[in-house]
Amino acid sequence: MIHMAHGKQHLLNLIDTPGHVDFAWEVSRSLAACQGALLLVDASQGVQAQSISVFHIAKERGLKIIPVLTKIDLPASQPERMAAQLQSTFGIVPSEILHISAKTGQGVEAVLRAIVDRIPPPSGNINSPLKAFMFDSLYDRYRGVISLVSIQDGIIQKGDKIASCHTRKKYEITEVGVMHPEEVPTSSLQPGQVGYIACNMKESSEAHIGDTLHRVGALVDPMPGFQPSKAMVYAGVFPVDSNDFIKLEESIKRLTLTDRSVTIQRESSTALGQGCRLGFLGTLHMDVFRQRLEDEYDANIIITAPTVPYKIIYKDKTVMISNPTEFPDTSDTSCKVKQVQEPVVNASIIVPEEYMGEMMNLCFAHRAENLDHRYLDSGSTSEASARAILTCTLPLSEIVTDFFDQLKSRSSGYASFDYEDGGYKTSDLAKMVFLLNGKPVDALALIVHRSAQHEVGRKWVKKLHKVIPRQLFEVPIQAAVGKKIIARETLSAMRADVTAGLYGGHYERKMKHLENQKESKRKMKRIGSVDLPQDAFFDILSTKSN
């Protein structure tokens, strides 16, 4: 946007970033293109867990931070208390904090003035060789890959020939422009400007986020890039109608052009047919992707229960496994598994004091370790309680299902949750398989901690018992870990009344018919296969159902 301040026109490039922990990679990309950041804090809710991690990322990058308290028009807002919280948490001087209401417009002008006054302008030289930093890309079906760049040095114009430091490929610029807020073509982009470039780049895989672009023949030192995003949660995506697989795969590929952090791999299942195994940054990321597939591409899909990547250490090698069907039987000595490690995260939860007990119980129920807490502020008013920050180490597999929902419901919605990667830790894990009539169903395999295997096994066999339609023969539904059955439910057979047509006669005549029926059922059970319809999978694999 163009903003008039001190009698001069200033060009401001503003990037809005999502706050949820699953999109921390998006935030770090955006911060790399900026000189400063606005730290927005709700004047009624206070500092959130995500604000703390993003604040430290911005500080490490040397960005100038402008603290802003927003929603001061709300009756529940407490600007003085929140300012004290900002001071104790981040060391921010209260006199530097701006108070605004985006709803009424109060104080917004002061924010724009502070951006001009406090944030240093970019330090680029128009006469130096071209150096452009690519921090995002999107795909246009007519123009190919559109790259969003921040110009560090030099000037870029239509017709220029550029090259990538990463791939060494050369391109010709067909269009340059700025986002104002939609794309507006310009004659050139100069140092300090953030804009888009279109060139003859046809494959989205060529646009590497964090790449440095330069003019052909004028090499420059590449800027520090990004750590590639690391998938934290994996799930299998299968079409409800197996004939739709090609269409589904095409839809997934198109969607990943705008979201480069999703990883794709083909997989097949005996129960669900051909599908894809996708890696996501978190469960919200997975839900958003699934929703976009359904809304934008009309996809009719089944998603398997989310799993995390495990590290299997053998005597001679180390293997990463994200699909439960590939998990080895750790109780079998011939497998030569030395150790199984699972990913852990360093979690922080900010919550009002009265919910501390509930939060601690929740953490311990999900195998938390190194639990610690400290108070962010003291409840200075009678109606407001002090807020505490709770830190602990949690296994990632414990937070990919319903942890976030429970966190919100147990804290009446007041708790905020954030986590960062904490590496891998040795754990006592096992593969649980479900047997229908003695035959395993590969799509339902789970990886569980041995301390919870009986509880999980009982819960899942009950769930299966509810959704599997009755057969003509009795079906045992079993949960097994290794060779040991740990839970069982029996689905009774559908029985025709074979004695209905008999009238009078001896008691033995009835028993003969019933014995024949029993023998037939026994034979059926030996050779029969259980019909597990797709809608049963829908019910079983929805993680919300109990």
C-alpha positions in Angstrom: 0.0 0.0 0.0 1.0 3.6 -0.5 0.9 5.7 2.7 1.4 9.4 3.1 3.5 10.3 6.2 5.6 13.5 7.0 4.5 14.9 3.6 6.1 12.0 1.7 4.6 8.9 0.0 5.9 5.6 1.5 5.5 2.2 -0.1 4.6 -0.4 2.6 4.6 -4.1 1.9 2.4 -5.8 4.5 2.2 -9.6 4.8 -0.5 -11.2 7.0 0.5 -14.6 8.5 -1.7 -17.4 10.0 -1.3 -17.8 13.8 -1.8 -21.5 14.2 1.2 -23.7 15.2 0.7 -25.9 12.0 1.6 -22.9 9.8 4.9 -21.8 11.6 6.7 -22.5 8.3 4.6 -19.9 6.5 5.5 -17.4 9.3 9.2 -18.0 9.0 9.0 -17.6 5.2 7.2 -14.2 5.5 9.6 -12.9 8.2 12.5 -13.6 5.9 11.2 -11.0 3.5 10.5 -8.3 6.1 12.5 -5.7 8.1 9.9 -5.5 10.9 6.9 -7.1 12.5 3.7 -6.1 14.3 3.1 -8.1 17.5 -0.7 -8.1 17.8 -2.0 -9.0 21.2 -5.7 -9.2 22.1 -6.4 -6.7 24.9 -8.9 -9.1 26.5 -7.2 -12.5 25.9 -3.6 -11.5 26.4 -0.5 -13.3 25.1 -1.1 -16.6 23.3 1.3 -19.5 23.1 2.0 -19.0 19.4 2.9 -15.3 20.0 5.8 -16.4 22.1 7.4 -18.7 19.5 6.8 -16.3 16.6 8.3 -13.4 18.7 11.5 -15.4 19.2 11.8 -16.2 15.5 11.4 -12.5 14.6 14.0 -11.5 17.3 16.5 -14.1 15.9 16.1 -12.6 12.4 16.9 -9.2 13.9 13.5 -7.7 13.0 12.2 -4.5 14.6 9.1 -5.4 16.6 6.2 -3.0 17.1 3.9 -4.1 20.0 0.2 -3.5 19.4 -2.8 -4.1 21.8 -5.9 -4.6 19.7 -9.7 -4.9 20.5 -9.5 -2.1 23.1 -13.1 -1.3 22.4 -14.3 -4.6 24.0 -15.9 -4.2 27.5 -13.6 -7.1 28.7 -10.4 -5.4 27.5 -7.7 -4.7 30.1 -4.9 -2.8 28.3 -2.9 -1.9 31.4 -2.8 -5.5 32.6 -1.9 -6.8 29.1 0.9 -4.2 28.8 2.3 -5.5 32.1 2.1 -9.0 30.7 4.0 -8.0 27.5 6.7 -6.4 29.7 7.1 -9.5 31.9 7.0 -11.9 28.9 9.0 -10.1 26.2 10.7 -7.2 28.1 8.7 -4.6 26.1 8.5 -1.1 27.6 4.8 -0.2 28.1 5.3 3.3 26.5 6.2 1.7 23.2 2.9 -0.3 23.0 0.2 1.1 20.6 -3.5 0.8 21.6 -5.9 0.2 18.7 -9.4 -1.0 17.8 -9.5 -2.3 14.2 -13.3 -2.4 14.5 -13.7 1.4 15.2 -10.5 2.5 13.5 -9.1 4.0 16.7 -5.3 4.2 16.7 -4.9 2.6 13.3 -3.2 5.7 11.8 -0.7 5.6 14.6 0.3 2.0 13.6 1.0 3.1 10.0 3.0 6.1 11.3 5.0 3.8 13.6 5.8 1.5 10.7 7.3 4.4 8.8 9.1 5.9 11.9 10.4 2.8 13.7 11.1 0.2 11.0 14.3 0.8 9.1 14.0 1.0 5.2 15.6 -1.9 3.3 19.3 -1.3 2.6 19.7 -2.2 -1.0 21.8 -0.7 -3.8 20.2 -0.1 -7.2 23.6 -0.2 -9.0 24.7 -3.6 -7.5 24.1 -6.9 -9.4 20.6 -8.2 -9.1 19.8 -10.3 -6.0 16.2 -11.4 -5.5 15.0 -13.6 -2.6 12.1 -16.0 -3.4 9.9 -16.5 -0.4 6.7 -18.0 -2.0 5.3 -19.3 -5.2 1.9 -20.0 -6.7 0.6 -21.6 -9.9 -1.3 -19.9 -12.7 -2.7 -22.3 -15.4 -2.0 -19.7 -18.2 1.3 -18.2 -17.1 2.9 -21.1 -15.2 4.7 -20.5 -11.9 4.4 -17.1 -10.3 7.2 -16.3 -7.8 6.9 -13.8 -5.0 10.3 -12.1 -4.5 11.9 -9.5 -2.3 14.5 -7.5 -4.2 17.7 -7.1 -2.1 20.0 -5.4 -4.7 19.8 -4.3 -8.3 16.7 -3.9 -10.5 14.6 -6.4 -12.3 12.6 -5.7 -15.5 10.5 -7.4 -18.1 12.7 -9.2 -20.6 15.6 -9.7 -18.2 17.3 -13.1 -18.2 17.7 -14.5 -14.7 19.1 -17.7 -13.2 18.5 -19.6 -10.0 21.3 -20.2 -7.5 19.7 -23.5 -6.5 18.9 -25.2 -9.8 21.2 -23.2 -12.1 18.3 -23.0 -14.6 17.8 -19.9 -16.7 14.6 -18.0 -17.4 13.3 -15.0 -19.2 11.0 -12.6 -17.2 7.6 -12.1 -19.0 6.0 -9.9 -16.3 6.8 -8.1 -13.1 4.5 -6.3 -10.7 3.4 -5.5 -7.1 0.5 -6.8 -5.1 -1.7 -3.8 -4.6 -3.5 -5.9 -3.1 -4.2 -7.7 -6.4 -1.5 -8.1 -9.0 -0.6 -4.8 -10.6 2.1 -5.0 -13.4 4.9 -2.4 -13.2 7.9 -1.6 -15.4 10.4 -2.8 -12.8 11.1 -3.8 -9.2 13.8 -2.0 -7.2 15.7 -2.7 -4.0 13.3 -3.0 -1.0 10.3 -3.8 -3.1 8.3 -7.0 -2.7 6.5 -8.2 -5.9 5.8 -11.0 -8.2 7.6 -12.2 -11.3 6.3 -14.4 -14.1 8.8 -16.2 -16.3 8.9 -19.3 -18.5 9.0 -21.6 -15.5 6.6 -24.4 -16.2 7.3 -26.9 -13.3 6.4 -25.8 -9.8 9.2 -28.1 -8.5 11.7 -25.6 -10.0 10.5 -22.8 -7.7 12.5 -23.5 -4.5 11.4 -21.5 -1.5 14.4 -19.6 -0.1 16.2 -19.6 -3.5 18.2 -16.5 -4.6 17.7 -15.3 -8.2 20.4 -13.3 -10.1 21.0 -12.0 -13.6 22.5 -14.5 -16.0 26.3 -14.1 -16.0 26.4 -12.0 -12.9 26.8 -14.5 -10.0 26.0 -13.4 -6.4 26.4 -15.1 -3.0 23.1 -16.9 -2.3 21.2 -15.8 0.8 20.6 -18.2 3.6 17.5 -20.2 2.7 15.0 -22.2 4.7 15.0 -25.5 6.3 12.7 -27.6 4.1 9.4 -28.1 5.9 9.3 -31.5 7.7 6.0 -33.5 7.6 4.9 -34.2 11.2 1.6 -36.1 10.4 0.9 -38.7 7.8 -2.5 -40.0 6.5 -3.7 -42.2 3.7 -6.2 -40.6 1.3 -8.3 -43.0 -0.7 -11.2 -42.3 -3.2 -14.6 -43.7 -2.1 -14.9 -45.0 -5.7 -11.7 -46.7 -6.7 -12.2 -45.6 -10.3 -11.6 -42.0 -9.2 -8.0 -42.5 -8.2 -6.4 -40.8 -11.3 -8.7 -37.8 -10.8 -7.9 -37.7 -7.1 -4.1 -37.8 -7.7 -4.4 -35.0 -10.2 -6.4 -32.9 -7.7 -3.8 -33.5 -5.0 -1.0 -32.5 -7.3 -2.8 -29.2 -8.3 -3.5 -28.4 -4.7 0.2 -28.9 -3.7 1.2 -26.2 -6.2 -0.1 -23.6 -3.8 1.0 -25.6 -0.7 4.5 -26.9 -1.1 4.8 -28.3 2.4 2.6 -31.4 1.6 4.5 -34.5 0.7 2.9 -37.2 -1.6 3.6 -40.9 -2.1 1.4 -43.5 -3.7 0.1 -46.4 -1.6 -2.4 -49.3 -2.0 -4.5 -51.1 0.5 -6.4 -54.4 0.1 -9.4 -52.9 1.8 -9.4 -49.4 0.2 -7.6 -49.9 -3.1 -5.2 -47.3 -4.7 -4.6 -44.1 -2.8 -1.9 -41.6 -1.7 0.0 -41.2 1.5 0.3 -37.5 2.3 2.5 -35.8 4.9 1.3 -32.6 6.6 2.7 -30.1 9.1 -0.1 -30.9 11.6 -3.7 -32.0 12.0 -5.2 -28.6 11.2 -3.1 -28.5 8.1 -4.5 -31.9 7.2 -8.1 -30.8 7.8 -7.7 -27.7 5.7 -6.2 -29.7 2.9 -9.0 -32.3 3.1 -11.6 -29.5 3.1 -10.0 -27.8 0.0 -10.0 -31.2 -1.8 -13.7 -31.6 -1.2 -14.7 -28.0 -1.9 -12.5 -27.1 -4.8 -12.2 -30.4 -6.6 -15.4 -32.2 -5.6 -13.3 -35.1 -4.2 -15.2 -37.9 -2.4 -12.5 -39.4 -0.1 -11.7 -41.5 2.9 -8.8 -40.4 5.2 -7.1 -43.0 7.4 -6.3 -42.2 11.1 -3.3 -39.8 11.2 0.1 -41.2 12.2 3.5 -39.8 12.8 6.9 -40.8 11.4 8.7 -43.4 13.6 12.4 -44.3 13.6 13.1 -48.0 13.6 16.8 -48.7 14.6 18.0 -52.2 13.4 21.4 -53.7 14.2 22.7 -52.6 10.8 20.5 -49.7 9.6 17.9 -47.1 10.6 14.5 -46.8 8.8 11.8 -44.1 9.0 8.2 -45.5 8.9 5.0 -43.5 8.6 2.6 -46.3 7.5 1.5 -48.6 10.4 1.3 -51.6 8.0 5.1 -51.4 7.5 5.8 -51.3 11.3 7.8 -54.5 12.4 6.6 -56.8 15.1 9.0 -55.7 17.9 8.3 -58.8 20.0 9.6 -61.1 17.2 13.4 -61.6 17.9 14.1 -62.5 14.2 13.3 -58.8 13.2 16.6 -57.6 14.8 15.0 -54.4 16.0 17.3 -52.7 18.5 15.2 -49.7 19.3 12.0 -47.9 18.3 11.9 -44.1 18.6 9.0 -41.7 18.3 9.0 -38.0 17.6 8.4 -35.7 20.6 7.5 -32.0 20.8 8.3 -29.3 23.4 4.8 -28.0 24.1 3.7 -24.8 25.8 0.2 -24.1 27.1 -1.0 -20.7 28.3 -4.0 -21.0 30.6 -5.8 -19.2 33.4 -4.8 -20.3 36.9 -8.1 -22.1 37.7 -7.7 -24.6 34.8 -4.1 -25.5 35.8 -5.2 -28.8 37.4 -7.2 -29.9 34.4 -4.3 -29.1 32.0 -1.9 -31.1 34.1 -4.2 -34.0 34.2 -4.6 -33.8 30.4 -0.9 -33.6 29.9 -0.2 -36.6 32.1 -3.0 -38.6 30.4 -1.0 -38.0 27.1 2.3 -39.3 28.5 3.8 -35.8 29.2 7.3 -35.5 30.8 9.4 -32.7 32.3 6.2 -30.8 33.3 6.9 -27.3 34.5 5.0 -24.0 35.0 5.4 -20.3 35.7 3.0 -17.4 36.0 2.9 -14.8 33.3 1.3 -12.2 35.5 -0.6 -11.8 38.8 -4.4 -11.4 38.6 -4.5 -7.7 39.4 -8.2 -7.4 39.3 -10.8 -9.4 41.2 -12.5 -10.8 38.2 -9.4 -11.8 36.3 -7.3 -14.7 37.4 -3.5 -15.0 36.8 -2.4 -16.7 33.7 0.3 -19.4 33.7 2.5 -21.0 31.1 2.8 -24.7 31.3 5.7 -26.4 29.5 6.3 -30.1 28.9 7.6 -32.7 26.5 4.8 -34.7 24.7 5.0 -37.5 22.1 3.7 -36.1 18.8 1.4 -39.2 18.3 -0.5 -38.1 21.5 -1.4 -34.7 20.1 -2.4 -35.6 16.5 -5.9 -36.9 17.4 -8.2 -35.2 19.9 -5.6 -33.4 22.2 -6.5 -29.9 20.9 -10.3 -30.5 21.2 -9.8 -31.7 24.8 -7.5 -28.8 25.6 -10.2 -26.3 24.5 -13.1 -28.1 26.2 -11.4 -28.6 29.5 -10.3 -24.9 29.7 -13.6 -23.5 28.4 -11.8 -22.3 25.3 -9.2 -20.1 27.3 -6.1 -22.3 26.8 -3.7 -21.6 23.9 -1.3 -24.3 22.7 1.9 -24.2 20.7 4.7 -26.7 20.1 8.1 -27.0 18.4 10.0 -30.1 17.2 11.8 -31.8 20.1 13.6 -34.6 18.1 13.2 -38.4 18.8 13.0 -40.4 21.9 13.1 -44.2 22.6 9.6 -45.5 23.3 7.9 -48.9 24.0 5.6 -49.1 20.9 3.8 -51.9 19.2 1.7 -52.4 16.1 -2.0 -53.3 16.7 -3.9 -55.1 14.0 -7.6 -55.8 13.8 -8.8 -59.3 12.8 -12.2 -59.9 11.3 -12.9 -63.7 11.3 -9.2 -64.2 11.8 -8.1 -62.1 8.8 -6.2 -58.8 9.3 -7.6 -55.5 7.9 -4.5 -53.6 6.8 -6.2 -50.2 6.6 -7.0 -50.3 10.3 -3.5 -51.0 11.7 -2.4 -48.7 14.5 0.8 -48.0 16.4 0.2 -47.8 20.1 2.2 -47.3 23.3 2.1 -50.6 25.3 0.8 -48.8 28.4 -2.4 -48.0 26.5 -2.8 -51.0 24.2 -5.6 -52.7 26.3 -7.7 -49.5 26.5 -7.2 -48.6 22.8 -7.9 -52.2 21.7 -11.2 -52.4 23.7 -12.3 -49.0 22.3 -11.6 -49.9 18.7 -13.2 -53.4 18.8 -16.4 -51.8 20.3 -16.3 -49.2 17.5 -16.0 -51.9 14.9 -18.8 -54.0 16.5 -21.1 -51.0 16.0 -20.4 -50.3 12.3 -19.8 -53.8 10.8 -23.0 -55.2 9.3 -24.1 -58.6 10.6 -23.1 -61.5 8.4 -24.7 -65.0 7.9 -22.1 -66.4 10.3 -20.7 -65.4 13.6 -17.8 -62.9 13.3 -15.1 -62.6 16.0 -13.6 -59.0 16.0 -10.2 -59.1 17.6 -7.4 -56.6 18.4 -4.0 -58.2 18.4 -0.5 -57.0 19.3 2.0 -59.4 17.9 0.5 -62.9 18.4 -1.4 -61.9 21.5 -5.2 -61.1 21.3 -5.9 -58.2 23.7 -9.5 -57.4 23.0 -12.5 -59.2 21.4 -16.1 -58.6 20.5 -18.3 -61.2 18.8 -20.8 -60.1 16.1 -23.6 -62.6 16.2 -24.9 -64.3 13.0 -28.1 -63.5 11.2 -30.3 -66.5 11.7 -33.4 -67.5 9.7 -36.1 -69.2 11.7 -35.7 -72.7 10.2 -38.4 -74.3 12.4 -41.1 -71.8 11.4 -42.6 -74.2 8.7 -42.8 -77.2 11.1 -46.1 -78.0 12.8 -46.6 -80.7 15.3 -44.1 -83.6 15.1 -41.4 -84.7 17.5 -39.0 -82.5 19.4 -36.1 -84.2 17.6 -37.3 -83.1 14.2 -36.9 -79.5 15.3 -33.4 -80.2 16.7 -32.3 -81.8 13.4 -33.1 -78.6 11.5 -31.3 -76.5 14.1 -28.2 -78.7 14.1 -28.1 -78.6 10.2 -28.3 -74.8 10.4 -25.5 -74.7 13.0 -23.3 -76.9 10.9 -23.9 -74.7 7.8 -22.9 -71.6 9.9 -19.7 -73.3 11.0 -18.8 -74.2 7.4 -19.6 -70.6 6.3 -17.4 -69.2 9.0 -14.5 -71.3 7.8 -14.7 -70.1 4.2 -16.7 -66.9 4.5 -15.1 -63.4 4.1 -16.5 -60.4 6.0 -18.1 -57.7 3.9 -16.8 -54.4 5.2 -18.5 -51.6 3.3 -16.9 -48.2 2.6 -19.4 -46.3 4.8 -18.2 -48.5 7.7 -14.7 -47.1 7.0 -16.1 -43.6 7.1 -17.5 -44.2 10.6 -14.4 -46.0 11.9 -11.8 -43.6 10.6 -13.5 -40.4 11.8 -11.3 -39.7 14.8 -14.0 -37.7 16.5 -16.2 -40.7 17.0 -15.9 -42.7 20.3 
